[in-house]
Amino acid sequence: MKNNRRVVENRQKQILGLVREKGEVRADELSSALGVSVMTIRRDLGLLESQKLLRRTHGGAVSFERVHTARRFGEEVQTCRCRCDRMIRGAVRKARRPLSDRSAAGTGLCPDITG
């Protein structure tokens, strides 16, 4: 029984290593690489996710570093959009004329802004 537990722990360490190295892995790739069934990989991924060591996805898993990077990038994009909106609103007020179709609002880059 202890030997079996070591095998499982070793496999899960290998899974974590591959997820961290690649950022994203598919269950079928892990299955082939580790010589176990996809169902075994799914069980391992579920356990590792419950321990907050990775994030399961449809068909595989991603590292938490990748998830956090994506969130940070989304927050940065939102911050840039807010700055863009403020700058264009100020320019429109100063110009006191409607936006043209070639403006950021006209092209859909800043859809909340109206002239």
C-alpha positions in Angstrom: 0.0 0.0 0.0 2.8 2.4 0.9 4.5 1.6 -2.4 1.3 2.4 -4.3 1.0 5.7 -2.5 4.5 6.6 -3.5 3.7 5.8 -7.1 0.7 8.1 -7.0 2.6 10.9 -5.3 5.4 10.6 -7.8 3.0 10.8 -10.7 1.3 13.9 -9.3 4.7 15.5 -8.8 5.4 14.8 -12.5 2.1 16.2 -13.5 2.8 19.4 -11.5 6.2 19.7 -13.0 4.8 19.4 -16.6 2.1 21.9 -15.9 4.5 24.4 -14.4 7.0 23.9 -17.3 4.5 24.2 -20.1 1.9 26.4 -18.5 -0.9 24.3 -19.9 -1.2 20.5 -20.6 -3.9 18.2 -21.9 -5.0 15.1 -20.1 -4.4 12.8 -23.1 -0.8 14.2 -23.3 -0.2 13.5 -19.6 -1.7 10.0 -20.0 0.7 9.2 -22.8 3.7 10.7 -21.1 3.1 9.0 -17.8 1.7 5.6 -19.1 -1.6 5.7 -17.2 -5.3 6.1 -18.3 -6.9 9.5 -19.0 -9.3 8.7 -16.1 -6.4 8.3 -13.7 -5.0 11.7 -14.9 -8.4 13.3 -14.4 -8.6 12.0 -10.8 -5.1 13.3 -10.2 -5.9 16.7 -11.7 -9.0 16.9 -9.5 -7.0 16.1 -6.4 -4.3 18.6 -7.3 -6.9 21.3 -8.0 -8.6 20.7 -4.7 -5.2 21.3 -3.1 -5.0 24.6 -5.1 -1.9 23.4 -7.0 -3.3 23.9 -10.5 -6.5 24.8 -12.3 -8.4 22.2 -14.3 -9.7 23.1 -17.7 -11.8 21.2 -20.3 -9.4 18.4 -21.3 -6.5 19.3 -19.1 -5.0 21.8 -16.7 -3.2 25.1 -16.4 -0.8 26.4 -13.9 -2.0 29.0 -11.4 0.8 31.3 -12.6 -0.8 31.3 -16.0 -4.3 32.0 -14.6 -3.0 34.9 -12.5 -1.0 36.3 -15.4 -4.2 36.3 -17.6 -6.2 38.0 -14.8 -3.4 40.7 -14.4 -3.4 41.2 -18.1 -7.2 41.6 -18.2 -6.9 44.2 -15.3 -4.2 46.1 -17.2 -6.4 46.2 -20.4 -9.3 47.5 -18.4 -7.1 50.2 -16.8 -5.9 51.2 -20.3 -9.5 51.4 -21.5 -10.5 53.7 -18.7 -7.5 56.0 -19.4 -8.4 55.9 -23.1 -12.1 56.8 -22.3 -11.0 59.7 -20.1 -8.6 61.1 -22.7 -11.0 60.9 -25.5 -13.9 62.4 -23.5 -11.6 65.3 -22.6 -10.6 65.8 -26.3 -14.2 65.7 -27.4 -15.2 68.4 -24.8 -12.3 70.6 -25.9 -13.2 70.2 -29.5 -16.9 70.7 -28.9 -17.8 68.6 -32.0 -19.0 65.1 -32.6 -16.6 62.2 -33.1 -15.9 61.1 -36.6 -16.3 57.5 -37.7 -12.5 57.2 -37.7 -12.2 58.0 -34.0 -11.5 55.4 -31.3 -15.2 55.5 -30.4 -16.2 55.3 -34.0 -14.0 52.2 -34.6 -15.3 50.5 -31.5 -12.2 50.8 -29.5 -14.0 52.9 -26.9 -17.7 52.1 -27.5 -19.0 53.9 -24.3 -18.0 57.3 -25.6 -20.4 59.4 -27.7 -19.8 62.7 -29.3 
